[in-house]
Amino acid sequence: MTTKMADERKNCFRLWFSVQRLDLCDDSPICPPLEVFVPKDADSHDVRRILRENFDLNQPDLVMKLRNNRGSLIPINREIPPNSKHRPYTLEVCRQYQHMSAEPRSVVMPSYYHTIRARLQQLGGRIDRLEHIAPELRIRRNARLEAEMDELDQKLRFLNTRLQEAERYQWQGMFKRHPLW
């Protein structure tokens, strides 16, 4: 049976953890380092399950925070680098929202009715402005069309007079005077 356990431990990481149970008391002392074996192919859920089993953390609402020897938070997954007994990770265990005090909402949220009513008033105002501007837009468009039509009419009259002048002349040949050659 010892050879089977030895074979299983070959495929595992050996990690050292000091547990601090903040869920029991805010000034909880850090316990001495304990050894935990984590399989190399374990995902983050398996690592969390192994930690819960080894440290008897059976309550589902407990939050685990893992800190390195410098006190920085590190993710709980299979990429946790191996450490030694002299530099263990600190596993802080606390309840959800343990260190946050609930405060009443400071932002007043309008009710759904007031929000919809304000939105409808905004849309109504926009529609009124468009209806007020609409006759003015039609007048502007007609004035622009009339100006363009007058300009085209002037160009057509000019071309018509040029064509009539060109029709009056008869062809007299290529030259009006004989060349001097």
Backbone as CSV, one residue per row, in Angstrom:
resi,resn,N_x,N_y,N_z,CA_x,CA_y,CA_z,C_x,C_y,C_z
1,MET,0.816,-1.185,0.000,0.000,0.000,0.000,0.867,1.259,0.000
2,THR,2.032,1.180,0.577,2.935,2.335,0.580,3.474,2.624,-0.811
3,THR,3.667,1.579,-1.626,4.130,1.816,-2.998,3.051,2.499,-3.818
4,LYS,1.796,2.155,-3.568,0.692,2.801,-4.280,0.631,4.281,-3.912
5,MET,0.786,4.599,-2.642,0.774,5.997,-2.211,1.990,6.740,-2.760
6,ALA,3.116,6.059,-2.835,4.324,6.683,-3.384,4.137,6.984,-4.865
7,ASP,3.497,6.055,-5.609,3.229,6.290,-7.028,2.265,7.454,-7.216
8,GLU,1.258,7.533,-6.360,0.297,8.637,-6.458,0.978,9.973,-6.166
9,ARG,1.899,9.981,-5.229,2.565,11.226,-4.852,3.575,11.677,-5.901
10,LYS,4.016,10.763,-6.769,4.922,11.156,-7.854,4.206,12.051,-8.859
11,ASN,2.917,11.841,-9.033,2.126,12.623,-9.984,1.503,13.849,-9.325
12,CYS,2.002,14.221,-8.158,1.423,15.336,-7.410,2.484,16.388,-7.097
13,PHE,1.972,17.599,-6.863,2.804,18.679,-6.338,2.729,18.627,-4.819
14,ARG,3.807,18.941,-4.193,3.837,19.006,-2.734,3.820,20.483,-2.360
15,LEU,2.747,20.909,-1.699,2.581,22.308,-1.319,2.413,22.407,0.190
16,TRP,2.894,23.514,0.737,2.790,23.755,2.174,1.888,24.963,2.389
17,PHE,0.940,24.803,3.328,-0.031,25.858,3.623,-0.094,26.116,5.118
18,SER,-0.192,27.393,5.477,-0.534,27.803,6.842,-1.935,28.379,6.774
19,VAL,-2.821,27.882,7.599,-4.226,28.291,7.532,-4.507,29.338,8.600
20,GLN,-5.210,30.386,8.187,-5.667,31.413,9.113,-7.185,31.460,9.009
21,ARG,-7.882,31.064,10.066,-9.344,30.969,10.066,-9.944,32.291,10.541
22,LEU,-10.167,33.202,9.624,-10.770,34.490,9.958,-12.276,34.378,10.125
23,ASP,-12.854,33.285,9.668,-14.291,33.101,9.828,-14.654,32.808,11.279
24,LEU,-13.739,32.262,12.037,-13.994,31.957,13.442,-13.730,33.165,14.328
25,CYS,-12.688,33.910,13.996,-12.302,35.065,14.810,-11.420,35.953,13.934
26,ASP,-11.616,37.269,14.013,-10.851,38.183,13.156,-9.364,38.215,13.496
27,ASP,-9.004,37.842,14.708,-7.598,37.851,15.115,-7.061,36.434,15.242
28,SER,-7.513,35.566,14.381,-7.124,34.160,14.460,-5.633,34.008,14.165
29,PRO,-4.925,33.219,14.991,-3.495,33.008,14.723,-3.299,32.090,13.519
30,ILE,-2.146,32.202,12.918,-1.812,31.351,11.775,-1.277,30.037,12.314
31,CYS,-1.854,28.930,11.860,-1.428,27.612,12.339,-0.111,27.213,11.665
32,PRO,0.604,26.257,12.215,1.869,25.825,11.600,1.631,25.223,10.212
33,PRO,2.639,25.234,9.353,2.470,24.743,7.977,2.073,23.273,7.928
34,LEU,1.146,22.986,7.003,0.699,21.616,6.762,0.971,21.256,5.310
35,GLU,1.252,20.004,5.075,1.613,19.511,3.750,0.356,19.037,3.021
36,VAL,0.235,19.423,1.746,-0.895,19.001,0.909,-0.330,18.569,-0.437
37,PHE,-0.843,17.440,-0.945,-0.440,16.950,-2.263,-1.557,17.256,-3.257
38,VAL,-1.203,17.936,-4.336,-2.165,18.317,-5.376,-1.752,17.636,-6.666
39,PRO,-2.664,16.878,-7.312,-2.319,16.217,-8.576,-1.942,17.231,-9.654
40,LYS,-1.030,16.836,-10.524,-0.552,17.725,-11.591,-1.639,18.032,-12.611
41,ASP,-2.578,17.104,-12.803,-3.624,17.305,-13.805,-4.921,17.837,-13.204
42,ALA,-4.911,18.313,-11.968,-6.124,18.814,-11.307,-6.461,20.208,-11.826
43,ASP,-7.758,20.461,-11.968,-8.169,21.813,-12.345,-8.440,22.620,-11.071
44,SER,-8.878,23.863,-11.226,-9.025,24.738,-10.061,-10.097,24.232,-9.100
45,HIS,-11.167,23.611,-9.624,-12.214,23.070,-8.741,-11.666,21.921,-7.906
46,ASP,-10.851,21.086,-8.521,-10.248,19.977,-7.772,-9.299,20.492,-6.694
47,VAL,-8.525,21.514,-7.007,-7.597,22.071,-6.022,-8.380,22.638,-4.841
48,ARG,-9.451,23.350,-5.121,-10.283,23.891,-4.037,-10.886,22.767,-3.198
49,ARG,-11.358,21.711,-3.859,-11.940,20.570,-3.147,-10.897,19.913,-2.250
50,ILE,-9.689,19.731,-2.753,-8.612,19.112,-1.967,-8.283,19.970,-0.747
51,LEU,-8.224,21.288,-0.943,-7.938,22.170,0.193,-9.057,22.114,1.227
52,ARG,-10.305,22.102,0.768,-11.437,22.014,1.701,-11.399,20.705,2.489
53,GLU,-11.064,19.608,1.818,-11.011,18.315,2.504,-9.865,18.263,3.511
54,ASN,-8.699,18.746,3.140,-7.535,18.660,4.027,-7.648,19.561,5.251
55,PHE,-8.333,20.680,5.119,-8.415,21.624,6.233,-9.801,21.657,6.868
56,ASP,-10.660,20.689,6.564,-12.009,20.566,7.143,-12.824,21.846,6.979
57,LEU,-12.869,22.345,5.774,-13.666,23.534,5.455,-14.934,23.066,4.752
58,ASN,-15.902,22.599,5.524,-17.090,21.956,4.960,-18.213,22.926,4.641
59,GLN,-18.163,24.140,5.134,-19.237,25.091,4.872,-19.083,25.658,3.455
60,PRO,-20.150,25.637,2.663,-20.018,26.086,1.266,-19.870,27.599,1.109
61,ASP,-20.252,28.375,2.125,-20.189,29.834,1.981,-18.851,30.424,2.413
62,LEU,-17.862,29.594,2.692,-16.547,30.096,3.084,-15.736,30.499,1.852
63,VAL,-14.997,31.576,2.002,-14.156,32.094,0.922,-12.704,31.805,1.278
64,MET,-11.974,31.259,0.316,-10.557,30.960,0.531,-9.712,31.952,-0.259
65,LYS,-8.763,32.577,0.446,-7.828,33.507,-0.190,-6.431,32.941,0.009
66,LEU,-5.721,32.775,-1.073,-4.375,32.210,-1.002,-3.358,33.330,-1.204
67,ARG,-2.415,33.424,-0.263,-1.384,34.463,-0.330,-0.010,33.809,-0.356
68,ASN,0.901,34.403,-1.118,2.274,33.883,-1.138,3.040,34.418,0.067
69,ASN,4.332,34.136,0.147,5.099,34.532,1.333,5.283,36.047,1.439
70,ARG,5.032,36.785,0.361,5.102,38.250,0.403,3.761,38.884,0.743
71,GLY,2.713,38.068,0.851,1.389,38.579,1.201,0.520,38.919,0.010
72,SER,0.967,38.622,-1.204,0.179,38.917,-2.405,-0.817,37.796,-2.659
73,LEU,-2.009,38.180,-3.125,-3.016,37.176,-3.482,-2.584,36.447,-4.745
74,ILE,-2.772,35.141,-4.757,-2.473,34.342,-5.952,-3.673,33.454,-6.239
75,PRO,-3.925,33.126,-7.494,-5.084,32.299,-7.831,-4.903,30.858,-7.364
76,ILE,-6.019,30.259,-7.011,-5.998,28.855,-6.587,-6.270,28.012,-7.823
77,ASN,-5.210,27.434,-8.389,-5.326,26.549,-9.547,-4.125,25.617,-9.572
78,ARG,-3.977,24.849,-10.626,-2.890,23.868,-10.652,-1.529,24.494,-10.968
79,GLU,-1.481,25.755,-11.330,-0.218,26.429,-11.605,0.409,27.041,-10.362
80,ILE,-0.035,26.660,-9.191,0.581,27.170,-7.965,2.009,26.630,-7.916
81,PRO,3.010,27.497,-7.849,4.390,26.995,-7.828,4.686,26.249,-6.523
82,PRO,5.467,25.188,-6.594,5.819,24.447,-5.373,6.597,25.340,-4.404
83,ASN,6.416,25.071,-3.126,7.098,25.869,-2.111,7.696,24.943,-1.056
84,SER,8.237,25.525,-0.003,8.875,24.718,1.048,8.154,24.944,2.371
85,LYS,8.520,24.140,3.335,7.930,24.252,4.667,8.320,25.577,5.322
86,HIS,9.455,26.117,4.942,9.944,27.358,5.541,9.342,28.602,4.885
87,ARG,8.744,28.436,3.717,8.075,29.553,3.029,6.692,29.089,2.582
88,PRO,5.785,28.811,3.501,4.478,28.269,3.127,3.543,29.358,2.592
89,TYR,2.532,28.906,1.863,1.453,29.795,1.449,0.529,29.994,2.635
90,THR,-0.109,31.153,2.697,-1.093,31.417,3.746,-2.474,31.297,3.124
91,LEU,-3.284,30.407,3.674,-4.657,30.225,3.212,-5.572,30.909,4.214
92,GLU,-6.129,32.051,3.818,-7.055,32.780,4.682,-8.458,32.292,4.385
93,VAL,-9.186,31.944,5.427,-10.559,31.464,5.284,-11.466,32.473,5.971
94,CYS,-12.451,32.989,5.231,-13.384,33.957,5.809,-14.776,33.718,5.244
95,ARG,-15.747,34.376,5.841,-17.124,34.283,5.348,-17.310,35.294,4.215
96,GLN,-18.334,35.084,3.424,-18.632,36.046,2.364,-19.022,37.375,2.996
97,TYR,-18.521,38.450,2.459,-18.803,39.820,2.904,-18.473,40.019,4.383
98,GLN,-17.494,39.312,4.902,-17.130,39.431,6.308,-16.504,40.783,6.608
99,HIS,-15.727,41.306,5.716,-14.986,42.534,5.975,-15.627,43.753,5.323
100,MET,-16.880,43.637,4.920,-17.580,44.767,4.310,-18.855,45.019,5.085
101,SER,-19.087,46.254,5.431,-20.339,46.581,6.108,-21.335,47.061,5.062
102,ALA,-22.555,46.620,5.217,-23.598,47.000,4.266,-24.019,48.437,4.524
103,GLU,-24.166,49.202,3.468,-24.603,50.584,3.576,-25.870,50.753,2.758
104,PRO,-26.742,51.648,3.187,-27.939,51.877,2.367,-27.540,52.523,1.046
105,ARG,-28.364,52.323,0.068,-28.069,52.905,-1.243,-28.089,54.414,-1.166
106,SER,-27.085,55.013,-1.748,-27.022,56.463,-1.737,-27.595,57.058,-3.020
107,VAL,-27.730,56.270,-4.048,-28.261,56.745,-5.317,-29.751,56.436,-5.357
108,VAL,-30.550,57.452,-5.577,-31.992,57.258,-5.647,-32.335,56.791,-7.053
109,MET,-32.923,55.636,-7.135,-33.305,55.085,-8.429,-34.771,55.423,-8.699
110,PRO,-35.067,56.111,-9.800,-36.469,56.399,-10.100,-37.208,55.113,-10.440
111,SER,-38.478,55.160,-10.193,-39.264,53.961,-10.481,-39.413,53.793,-11.989
112,TYR,-39.843,52.642,-12.375,-40.004,52.320,-13.791,-41.028,53.251,-14.432
113,TYR,-42.100,53.536,-13.716,-43.157,54.398,-14.242,-42.611,55.782,-14.571
114,HIS,-41.830,56.351,-13.652,-41.289,57.695,-13.882,-40.279,57.697,-15.029
115,THR,-39.513,56.643,-15.142,-38.527,56.552,-16.220,-39.217,56.502,-17.578
116,ILE,-40.230,55.657,-17.696,-40.964,55.539,-18.965,-41.694,56.837,-19.283
117,ARG,-42.266,57.463,-18.266,-42.992,58.709,-18.488,-42.048,59.795,-19.011
118,ALA,-40.866,59.909,-18.418,-39.892,60.910,-18.874,-39.450,60.615,-20.306
119,ARG,-39.248,59.350,-20.622,-38.834,58.967,-21.982,-39.922,59.320,-23.001
120,LEU,-41.185,59.051,-22.655,-42.289,59.393,-23.560,-42.398,60.906,-23.748
121,GLN,-42.176,61.672,-22.697,-42.217,63.127,-22.831,-41.100,63.623,-23.742
122,GLN,-39.927,63.027,-23.632,-38.826,63.408,-24.516,-39.174,63.112,-25.970
123,LEU,-39.716,61.915,-26.212,-40.090,61.557,-27.584,-41.197,62.465,-28.104
124,GLY,-42.173,62.783,-27.248,-43.248,63.686,-27.655,-42.714,65.057,-28.030
125,GLY,-41.768,65.565,-27.255,-41.165,66.860,-27.568,-40.419,66.836,-28.890
126,ARG,-39.721,65.757,-29.154,-39.000,65.645,-30.432,-39.975,65.600,-31.604
127,ILE,-41.079,64.876,-31.441,-42.083,64.791,-32.514,-42.712,66.157,-32.746
128,ASP,-43.032,66.891,-31.666,-43.608,68.231,-31.822,-42.662,69.159,-32.582
129,ARG,-41.365,69.099,-32.248,-40.397,69.937,-32.962,-40.336,69.582,-34.440
130,LEU,-40.369,68.288,-34.758,-40.336,67.883,-36.166,-41.590,68.332,-36.906
131,GLU,-42.750,68.216,-36.253,-43.989,68.667,-36.901,-43.983,70.176,-37.103
132,HIS,-43.375,70.907,-36.187,-43.295,72.356,-36.320,-42.347,72.747,-37.456
133,ILE,-41.270,72.010,-37.602,-40.282,72.311,-38.633,-40.721,71.777,-39.992
134,ALA,-41.552,70.754,-40.046,-41.925,70.096,-41.303,-42.503,71.058,-42.338
135,PRO,-43.479,71.926,-42.016,-43.951,72.861,-43.058,-42.831,73.784,-43.533
136,GLU,-41.973,74.180,-42.637,-40.856,75.032,-43.012,-39.900,74.290,-43.950
137,LEU,-39.709,73.013,-43.727,-38.851,72.213,-44.605,-39.443,72.117,-46.006
138,ARG,-40.745,71.941,-46.085,-41.400,71.863,-47.393,-41.235,73.182,-48.143
139,ILE,-41.379,74.299,-47.432,-41.222,75.617,-48.063,-39.781,75.794,-48.545
140,ARG,-38.807,75.398,-47.719,-37.400,75.504,-48.120,-37.111,74.657,-49.357
141,ARG,-37.637,73.445,-49.380,-37.401,72.562,-50.523,-38.004,73.157,-51.794
142,ASN,-39.228,73.695,-51.705,-39.865,74.300,-52.883,-39.090,75.523,-53.367
143,ALA,-38.581,76.329,-52.446,-37.809,77.511,-52.843,-36.522,77.089,-53.552
144,ARG,-35.882,76.078,-53.053,-34.646,75.601,-53.686,-34.936,75.034,-55.073
145,LEU,-36.014,74.260,-55.196,-36.380,73.713,-56.510,-36.690,74.830,-57.506
146,GLU,-37.399,75.862,-57.061,-37.720,76.979,-57.957,-36.448,77.696,-58.410
147,ALA,-35.493,77.876,-57.492,-34.240,78.545,-57.857,-33.473,77.714,-58.884
148,GLU,-33.419,76.412,-58.692,-32.724,75.550,-59.652,-33.439,75.546,-61.001
149,MET,-34.759,75.537,-60.979,-35.514,75.556,-62.242,-35.302,76.876,-62.987
150,ASP,-35.254,78.001,-62.266,-34.998,79.293,-62.912,-33.612,79.312,-63.553
151,GLU,-32.629,78.757,-62.855,-31.272,78.705,-63.396,-31.219,77.847,-64.661
152,LEU,-31.873,76.695,-64.633,-31.919,75.836,-65.826,-32.661,76.520,-66.977
153,ASP,-33.724,77.246,-66.646,-34.492,77.953,-67.682,-33.631,79.019,-68.363
154,GLN,-32.822,79.744,-67.592,-31.923,80.749,-68.169,-30.904,80.099,-69.097
155,LYS,-30.340,78.959,-68.672,-29.361,78.267,-69.508,-30.009,77.783,-70.807
156,LEU,-31.231,77.264,-70.720,-31.921,76.794,-71.930,-32.231,77.951,-72.882
157,ARG,-32.649,79.100,-72.343,-32.917,80.256,-73.202,-31.652,80.711,-73.920
158,PHE,-30.539,80.727,-73.198,-29.269,81.115,-73.794,-28.889,80.154,-74.921
159,LEU,-28.984,78.849,-74.667,-28.657,77.868,-75.703,-29.604,77.993,-76.902
160,ASN,-30.866,78.257,-76.634,-31.852,78.394,-77.719,-31.517,79.596,-78.605
161,THR,-31.152,80.712,-78.003,-30.791,81.884,-78.820,-29.540,81.608,-79.643
162,ARG,-28.563,80.909,-79.094,-27.352,80.575,-79.846,-27.673,79.657,-81.023
163,LEU,-28.543,78.690,-80.803,-28.921,77.793,-81.901,-29.671,78.552,-83.006
164,GLN,-30.533,79.481,-82.632,-31.258,80.250,-83.646,-30.303,81.141,-84.449
165,GLU,-29.326,81.710,-83.795,-28.338,82.508,-84.510,-27.527,81.641,-85.460
166,ALA,-27.226,80.427,-85.059,-26.442,79.533,-85.907,-27.254,79.083,-87.111
167,GLU,-28.569,78.987,-87.017,-29.406,78.551,-88.136,-29.507,79.629,-89.215
168,ARG,-29.402,80.894,-88.901,-29.567,81.969,-89.856,-28.454,81.981,-90.895
169,TYR,-27.315,81.609,-90.522,-26.200,81.652,-91.444,-26.242,80.450,-92.359
170,GLN,-25.858,80.698,-93.622,-25.769,79.612,-94.585,-24.308,79.263,-94.763
171,TRP,-24.116,78.086,-95.238,-22.752,77.625,-95.427,-22.187,78.326,-96.638
172,GLN,-21.057,78.950,-96.452,-20.446,79.672,-97.551,-19.103,79.075,-97.919
173,GLY,-18.902,77.932,-97.523,-17.638,77.296,-97.841,-16.703,77.374,-96.649
174,MET,-15.526,76.904,-96.980,-14.582,76.823,-95.891,-13.993,78.188,-95.557
175,PHE,-13.686,78.977,-96.574,-13.051,80.263,-96.328,-13.936,81.363,-96.875
176,LYS,-13.955,82.505,-96.227,-14.682,83.646,-96.760,-13.807,84.379,-97.778
177,ARG,-12.510,84.383,-97.553,-11.596,84.992,-98.503,-10.717,83.919,-99.069
178,HIS,-10.271,84.120,-100.262,-9.369,83.145,-100.870,-8.002,83.273,-100.244
179,PRO,-7.396,82.176,-100.065,-6.046,82.255,-99.513,-5.082,82.869,-100.549
180,LEU,-3.957,83.301,-100.120,-3.011,83.988,-100.981,-2.016,83.050,-101.628
181,TRP,-2.201,81.885,-101.684,-1.201,81.002,-102.308,-1.338,80.933,-103.743
